[in-house]
Amino acid sequence: MVSFELLFPVSVLAGFIGAMGGMGGGIILIPALTFFGVDIKHAIAISILSVIATSSGSASAYVRDHITNLKVGMFLEMFTIAGAIAGARITLASSPRPLFVIFGLVLLASWVALLMGKQLSRQKPEQQDVFTRWLELEGSYPDFVTGKTVEYKARRAYLGAPLMFGAGIVSGLLGIGAGAVKVLIHDLVMGLPPKVSTTTSNLIIGVTALAGTSVYLAAGLINPGLAVPVILGVVAGAFAGTRVLVRLTNRSVQLFFLVILLVLAVEMIARGVRGI
């Protein structure tokens, strides 16, 4: 059993990074738990449980600050929930080792795509398509840095929906929030501003993780002795992360996310090669 003194500070760091990047803290928790001798499937189960705590700790603050787009989140959650349940069942039935490498390679490709997207973002935004306009996926948020209100319109919801189903599978399969994938879908596919992408992702990953957790809980893979310090730590870290995020510029958030995304990709590939 991992001691509280070791697991709590690791969980605080995981919650902070999860809130800042809109990802959930599994990218740190799973390697840490397996390093301490926890079985990979139990680590995945605890990690996806912690994602709920991360989302709860940060999403409420973002909603209060009127940055999160609730309508976008509720629409996409339908697809991520179905994906998370499917992904969790796959984990219970098979070894996820090769998928770590595949996922890492996909994230590397996404990292390059996001860099290219920074150039595309300077171009004139596309017109909102009929389906997305029918769903009324648009909104505004207060930018605390510039003191202005930023208005935006989402696009290509018809493409974002199936991609979010895939992100849900990744979340349930690997025990992570898969916020990295969700933020990319929000940013590059649906054209949401970086802050809205991150904050809406924080809302979605909690609901997605809840669906995946139900599968692992039924399988008896969640250890309460590990869950308590993890939840306490990630909630504390998530609240700290939200206070930092709302004071940063969109460019700072995007640069932070690029760094975390690259680290996540390398870490996933390494885990697959090592067979963790």
Contacts in CASP RR format, 6 or more apart in sequence:
PFRMAT RR
TARGET T0000
AUTHOR 0000-0000-0000
METHOD contacts of the structure
MODEL  1
MVSFELLFPVSVLAGFIGAMGGMGGGIILIPALTFFGVDIKHAIAISILS
VIATSSGSASAYVRDHITNLKVGMFLEMFTIAGAIAGARITLASSPRPLF
VIFGLVLLASWVALLMGKQLSRQKPEQQDVFTRWLELEGSYPDFVTGKTV
EYKARRAYLGAPLMFGAGIVSGLLGIGAGAVKVLIHDLVMGLPPKVSTTT
SNLIIGVTALAGTSVYLAAGLINPGLAVPVILGVVAGAFAGTRVLVRLTN
RSVQLFFLVILLVLAVEMIARGVRGI
1 225 0 8 1.000
1 226 0 8 1.000
2 33 0 8 1.000
2 36 0 8 1.000
2 37 0 8 1.000
2 38 0 8 1.000
2 226 0 8 1.000
4 229 0 8 1.000
6 36 0 8 1.000
7 32 0 8 1.000
7 36 0 8 1.000
7 226 0 8 1.000
7 229 0 8 1.000
7 230 0 8 1.000
8 229 0 8 1.000
8 232 0 8 1.000
8 233 0 8 1.000
9 233 0 8 1.000
10 28 0 8 1.000
10 29 0 8 1.000
10 32 0 8 1.000
11 29 0 8 1.000
11 50 0 8 1.000
11 229 0 8 1.000
11 230 0 8 1.000
11 231 0 8 1.000
11 232 0 8 1.000
11 233 0 8 1.000
11 234 0 8 1.000
11 237 0 8 1.000
12 233 0 8 1.000
12 234 0 8 1.000
12 236 0 8 1.000
12 237 0 8 1.000
12 240 0 8 1.000
13 28 0 8 1.000
13 237 0 8 1.000
14 24 0 8 1.000
14 25 0 8 1.000
14 26 0 8 1.000
14 27 0 8 1.000
14 28 0 8 1.000
14 29 0 8 1.000
14 32 0 8 1.000
14 50 0 8 1.000
14 54 0 8 1.000
14 233 0 8 1.000
14 234 0 8 1.000
14 237 0 8 1.000
15 24 0 8 1.000
15 25 0 8 1.000
15 50 0 8 1.000
15 54 0 8 1.000
15 233 0 8 1.000
15 234 0 8 1.000
15 235 0 8 1.000
15 236 0 8 1.000
15 237 0 8 1.000
15 238 0 8 1.000
15 241 0 8 1.000
16 237 0 8 1.000
16 238 0 8 1.000
16 240 0 8 1.000
16 241 0 8 1.000
17 23 0 8 1.000
17 24 0 8 1.000
17 25 0 8 1.000
17 27 0 8 1.000
17 28 0 8 1.000
17 260 0 8 1.000
18 24 0 8 1.000
18 25 0 8 1.000
18 54 0 8 1.000
18 58 0 8 1.000
18 202 0 8 1.000
18 238 0 8 1.000
18 241 0 8 1.000
19 54 0 8 1.000
19 57 0 8 1.000
19 58 0 8 1.000
19 202 0 8 1.000
19 237 0 8 1.000
19 238 0 8 1.000
19 239 0 8 1.000
19 240 0 8 1.000
19 241 0 8 1.000
19 242 0 8 1.000
19 245 0 8 1.000
20 198 0 8 1.000
20 241 0 8 1.000
20 244 0 8 1.000
20 245 0 8 1.000
20 253 0 8 1.000
20 256 0 8 1.000
20 260 0 8 1.000
21 179 0 8 1.000
21 180 0 8 1.000
21 183 0 8 1.000
21 198 0 8 1.000
21 201 0 8 1.000
21 245 0 8 1.000
21 253 0 8 1.000
21 256 0 8 1.000
21 257 0 8 1.000
21 260 0 8 1.000
22 58 0 8 1.000
22 179 0 8 1.000
22 182 0 8 1.000
22 183 0 8 1.000
22 198 0 8 1.000
22 199 0 8 1.000
22 201 0 8 1.000
22 202 0 8 1.000
22 205 0 8 1.000
22 257 0 8 1.000
23 176 0 8 1.000
23 177 0 8 1.000
23 178 0 8 1.000
23 179 0 8 1.000
23 180 0 8 1.000
23 183 0 8 1.000
23 201 0 8 1.000
23 205 0 8 1.000
23 260 0 8 1.000
23 264 0 8 1.000
24 50 0 8 1.000
24 51 0 8 1.000
24 54 0 8 1.000
24 55 0 8 1.000
24 176 0 8 1.000
24 177 0 8 1.000
24 179 0 8 1.000
24 202 0 8 1.000
24 205 0 8 1.000
24 234 0 8 1.000
25 47 0 8 1.000
25 50 0 8 1.000
25 51 0 8 1.000
25 54 0 8 1.000
25 176 0 8 1.000
25 177 0 8 1.000
25 234 0 8 1.000
26 47 0 8 1.000
26 48 0 8 1.000
26 50 0 8 1.000
26 51 0 8 1.000
26 175 0 8 1.000
26 176 0 8 1.000
26 177 0 8 1.000
27 176 0 8 1.000
27 260 0 8 1.000
27 263 0 8 1.000
27 264 0 8 1.000
27 267 0 8 1.000
29 43 0 8 1.000
29 46 0 8 1.000
29 47 0 8 1.000
29 50 0 8 1.000
29 230 0 8 1.000
30 40 0 8 1.000
30 43 0 8 1.000
30 44 0 8 1.000
30 47 0 8 1.000
30 174 0 8 1.000
30 175 0 8 1.000
30 176 0 8 1.000
30 271 0 8 1.000
31 267 0 8 1.000
31 271 0 8 1.000
31 276 0 8 1.000
33 42 0 8 1.000
33 43 0 8 1.000
33 46 0 8 1.000
33 47 0 8 1.000
33 226 0 8 1.000
34 40 0 8 1.000
34 43 0 8 1.000
34 276 0 8 1.000
38 46 0 8 1.000
38 226 0 8 1.000
40 96 0 8 1.000
40 276 0 8 1.000
41 91 0 8 1.000
41 92 0 8 1.000
41 221 0 8 1.000
42 221 0 8 1.000
42 222 0 8 1.000
42 223 0 8 1.000
42 226 0 8 1.000
44 91 0 8 1.000
44 96 0 8 1.000
44 172 0 8 1.000
44 174 0 8 1.000
44 175 0 8 1.000
44 216 0 8 1.000
44 221 0 8 1.000
45 175 0 8 1.000
45 213 0 8 1.000
45 216 0 8 1.000
45 217 0 8 1.000
45 219 0 8 1.000
45 220 0 8 1.000
45 221 0 8 1.000
45 222 0 8 1.000
46 222 0 8 1.000
46 223 0 8 1.000
46 226 0 8 1.000
46 227 0 8 1.000
46 230 0 8 1.000
47 175 0 8 1.000
47 176 0 8 1.000
48 88 0 8 1.000
48 171 0 8 1.000
48 172 0 8 1.000
48 175 0 8 1.000
48 176 0 8 1.000
48 177 0 8 1.000
48 209 0 8 1.000
48 212 0 8 1.000
48 213 0 8 1.000
48 216 0 8 1.000
49 209 0 8 1.000
49 213 0 8 1.000
49 216 0 8 1.000
49 222 0 8 1.000
49 227 0 8 1.000
49 230 0 8 1.000
49 231 0 8 1.000
50 227 0 8 1.000
50 230 0 8 1.000
50 231 0 8 1.000
50 234 0 8 1.000
51 171 0 8 1.000
51 175 0 8 1.000
51 176 0 8 1.000
51 177 0 8 1.000
51 205 0 8 1.000
51 206 0 8 1.000
51 208 0 8 1.000
51 209 0 8 1.000
52 206 0 8 1.000
52 209 0 8 1.000
52 210 0 8 1.000
52 213 0 8 1.000
53 230 0 8 1.000
53 231 0 8 1.000
53 233 0 8 1.000
53 234 0 8 1.000
53 235 0 8 1.000
53 238 0 8 1.000
54 202 0 8 1.000
54 205 0 8 1.000
54 206 0 8 1.000
54 234 0 8 1.000
54 235 0 8 1.000
54 238 0 8 1.000
55 202 0 8 1.000
55 203 0 8 1.000
55 205 0 8 1.000
55 206 0 8 1.000
55 207 0 8 1.000
55 209 0 8 1.000
55 238 0 8 1.000
56 206 0 8 1.000
56 235 0 8 1.000
56 238 0 8 1.000
57 235 0 8 1.000
57 238 0 8 1.000
57 239 0 8 1.000
57 242 0 8 1.000
58 199 0 8 1.000
58 202 0 8 1.000
58 238 0 8 1.000
58 239 0 8 1.000
58 241 0 8 1.000
58 242 0 8 1.000
59 68 0 8 1.000
59 199 0 8 1.000
59 202 0 8 1.000
59 203 0 8 1.000
59 206 0 8 1.000
61 239 0 8 1.000
61 242 0 8 1.000
61 243 0 8 1.000
61 246 0 8 1.000
62 68 0 8 1.000
62 199 0 8 1.000
62 202 0 8 1.000
62 203 0 8 1.000
62 242 0 8 1.000
62 246 0 8 1.000
63 70 0 8 1.000
63 203 0 8 1.000
65 141 0 8 1.000
65 142 0 8 1.000
65 144 0 8 1.000
65 246 0 8 1.000
66 141 0 8 1.000
66 142 0 8 1.000
67 141 0 8 1.000
67 142 0 8 1.000
67 195 0 8 1.000
67 196 0 8 1.000
67 199 0 8 1.000
67 246 0 8 1.000
68 196 0 8 1.000
68 199 0 8 1.000
68 200 0 8 1.000
68 202 0 8 1.000
68 203 0 8 1.000
69 137 0 8 1.000
69 139 0 8 1.000
69 154 0 8 1.000
69 192 0 8 1.000
69 196 0 8 1.000
69 200 0 8 1.000
70 203 0 8 1.000
71 135 0 8 1.000
71 136 0 8 1.000
71 137 0 8 1.000
72 137 0 8 1.000
72 154 0 8 1.000
72 186 0 8 1.000
72 190 0 8 1.000
72 192 0 8 1.000
72 196 0 8 1.000
72 200 0 8 1.000
73 200 0 8 1.000
73 203 0 8 1.000
73 204 0 8 1.000
75 135 0 8 1.000
75 137 0 8 1.000
75 157 0 8 1.000
75 161 0 8 1.000
76 160 0 8 1.000
76 161 0 8 1.000
76 164 0 8 1.000
76 182 0 8 1.000
76 204 0 8 1.000
77 204 0 8 1.000
77 207 0 8 1.000
77 208 0 8 1.000
78 161 0 8 1.000
79 161 0 8 1.000
79 162 0 8 1.000
79 164 0 8 1.000
79 165 0 8 1.000
79 166 0 8 1.000
79 168 0 8 1.000
80 164 0 8 1.000
80 165 0 8 1.000
80 167 0 8 1.000
80 168 0 8 1.000
80 171 0 8 1.000
80 182 0 8 1.000
80 204 0 8 1.000
80 207 0 8 1.000
80 208 0 8 1.000
80 211 0 8 1.000
81 168 0 8 1.000
81 207 0 8 1.000
81 208 0 8 1.000
81 211 0 8 1.000
82 165 0 8 1.000
82 168 0 8 1.000
82 211 0 8 1.000
83 165 0 8 1.000
83 166 0 8 1.000
83 168 0 8 1.000
83 169 0 8 1.000
83 171 0 8 1.000
83 172 0 8 1.000
83 208 0 8 1.000
83 211 0 8 1.000
84 168 0 8 1.000
84 169 0 8 1.000
84 171 0 8 1.000
84 172 0 8 1.000
84 208 0 8 1.000
84 209 0 8 1.000
84 211 0 8 1.000
84 212 0 8 1.000
85 172 0 8 1.000
85 211 0 8 1.000
85 212 0 8 1.000
85 214 0 8 1.000
85 215 0 8 1.000
86 168 0 8 1.000
86 169 0 8 1.000
86 172 0 8 1.000
87 168 0 8 1.000
87 169 0 8 1.000
87 170 0 8 1.000
87 171 0 8 1.000
87 172 0 8 1.000
87 173 0 8 1.000
87 212 0 8 1.000
88 172 0 8 1.000
88 173 0 8 1.000
88 211 0 8 1.000
88 212 0 8 1.000
88 215 0 8 1.000
88 216 0 8 1.000
89 215 0 8 1.000
90 96 0 8 1.000
90 169 0 8 1.000
90 173 0 8 1.000
91 172 0 8 1.000
91 173 0 8 1.000
91 174 0 8 1.000
91 175 0 8 1.000
92 215 0 8 1.000
92 216 0 8 1.000
92 219 0 8 1.000
96 173 0 8 1.000
96 174 0 8 1.000
97 272 0 8 1.000
97 275 0 8 1.000
98 272 0 8 1.000
99 173 0 8 1.000
99 174 0 8 1.000
100 174 0 8 1.000
100 268 0 8 1.000
100 269 0 8 1.000
100 271 0 8 1.000
100 272 0 8 1.000
100 275 0 8 1.000
100 276 0 8 1.000
101 268 0 8 1.000
101 269 0 8 1.000
101 272 0 8 1.000
101 273 0 8 1.000
103 170 0 8 1.000
103 174 0 8 1.000
103 268 0 8 1.000
104 264 0 8 1.000
104 265 0 8 1.000
104 266 0 8 1.000
104 268 0 8 1.000
104 269 0 8 1.000
105 265 0 8 1.000
105 269 0 8 1.000
107 180 0 8 1.000
107 181 0 8 1.000
107 261 0 8 1.000
107 264 0 8 1.000
107 265 0 8 1.000
107 268 0 8 1.000
108 262 0 8 1.000
108 265 0 8 1.000
108 269 0 8 1.000
110 180 0 8 1.000
110 181 0 8 1.000
110 184 0 8 1.000
110 261 0 8 1.000
110 265 0 8 1.000
111 258 0 8 1.000
111 261 0 8 1.000
111 262 0 8 1.000
111 265 0 8 1.000
113 184 0 8 1.000
113 188 0 8 1.000
114 184 0 8 1.000
114 187 0 8 1.000
114 188 0 8 1.000
114 254 0 8 1.000
114 257 0 8 1.000
114 258 0 8 1.000
114 261 0 8 1.000
115 258 0 8 1.000
117 187 0 8 1.000
117 188 0 8 1.000
118 254 0 8 1.000
120 188 0 8 1.000
125 153 0 8 1.000
125 155 0 8 1.000
125 191 0 8 1.000
126 155 0 8 1.000
127 155 0 8 1.000
128 138 0 8 1.000
128 153 0 8 1.000
128 154 0 8 1.000
128 155 0 8 1.000
129 155 0 8 1.000
129 156 0 8 1.000
129 157 0 8 1.000
129 158 0 8 1.000
131 157 0 8 1.000
131 158 0 8 1.000
132 153 0 8 1.000
132 154 0 8 1.000
132 155 0 8 1.000
132 156 0 8 1.000
132 157 0 8 1.000
132 158 0 8 1.000
132 190 0 8 1.000
133 153 0 8 1.000
135 157 0 8 1.000
137 153 0 8 1.000
137 154 0 8 1.000
137 157 0 8 1.000
137 190 0 8 1.000
138 151 0 8 1.000
138 152 0 8 1.000
138 153 0 8 1.000
138 154 0 8 1.000
139 151 0 8 1.000
139 152 0 8 1.000
139 153 0 8 1.000
140 149 0 8 1.000
140 150 0 8 1.000
140 151 0 8 1.000
140 152 0 8 1.000
141 149 0 8 1.000
141 150 0 8 1.000
141 193 0 8 1.000
141 195 0 8 1.000
141 196 0 8 1.000
142 148 0 8 1.000
142 149 0 8 1.000
142 150 0 8 1.000
143 149 0 8 1.000
143 150 0 8 1.000
143 195 0 8 1.000
144 246 0 8 1.000
144 247 0 8 1.000
145 247 0 8 1.000
145 248 0 8 1.000
145 249 0 8 1.000
150 193 0 8 1.000
152 191 0 8 1.000
152 192 0 8 1.000
152 193 0 8 1.000
152 196 0 8 1.000
154 190 0 8 1.000
154 191 0 8 1.000
154 192 0 8 1.000
155 190 0 8 1.000
155 191 0 8 1.000
156 189 0 8 1.000
156 190 0 8 1.000
156 191 0 8 1.000
157 190 0 8 1.000
159 189 0 8 1.000
160 185 0 8 1.000
160 189 0 8 1.000
160 190 0 8 1.000
163 181 0 8 1.000
163 185 0 8 1.000
163 189 0 8 1.000
164 182 0 8 1.000
164 185 0 8 1.000
164 204 0 8 1.000
166 181 0 8 1.000
167 178 0 8 1.000
167 179 0 8 1.000
167 181 0 8 1.000
167 182 0 8 1.000
167 185 0 8 1.000
167 208 0 8 1.000
168 178 0 8 1.000
168 208 0 8 1.000
170 176 0 8 1.000
170 178 0 8 1.000
170 181 0 8 1.000
171 177 0 8 1.000
171 178 0 8 1.000
171 179 0 8 1.000
171 205 0 8 1.000
171 208 0 8 1.000
171 209 0 8 1.000
171 212 0 8 1.000
172 178 0 8 1.000
172 208 0 8 1.000
172 209 0 8 1.000
172 212 0 8 1.000
172 215 0 8 1.000
175 209 0 8 1.000
177 205 0 8 1.000
177 206 0 8 1.000
177 208 0 8 1.000
177 209 0 8 1.000
178 205 0 8 1.000
178 208 0 8 1.000
179 201 0 8 1.000
179 204 0 8 1.000
179 205 0 8 1.000
180 257 0 8 1.000
180 260 0 8 1.000
180 261 0 8 1.000
180 264 0 8 1.000
182 201 0 8 1.000
182 204 0 8 1.000
182 205 0 8 1.000
183 197 0 8 1.000
183 198 0 8 1.000
183 201 0 8 1.000
183 257 0 8 1.000
186 192 0 8 1.000
186 196 0 8 1.000
186 197 0 8 1.000
186 200 0 8 1.000
186 201 0 8 1.000
187 194 0 8 1.000
187 197 0 8 1.000
192 200 0 8 1.000
193 250 0 8 1.000
194 250 0 8 1.000
194 253 0 8 1.000
194 254 0 8 1.000
194 257 0 8 1.000
195 245 0 8 1.000
195 246 0 8 1.000
195 250 0 8 1.000
195 253 0 8 1.000
198 245 0 8 1.000
198 253 0 8 1.000
198 257 0 8 1.000
199 245 0 8 1.000
213 222 0 8 1.000
216 222 0 8 1.000
245 253 0 8 1.000
248 256 0 8 1.000
END
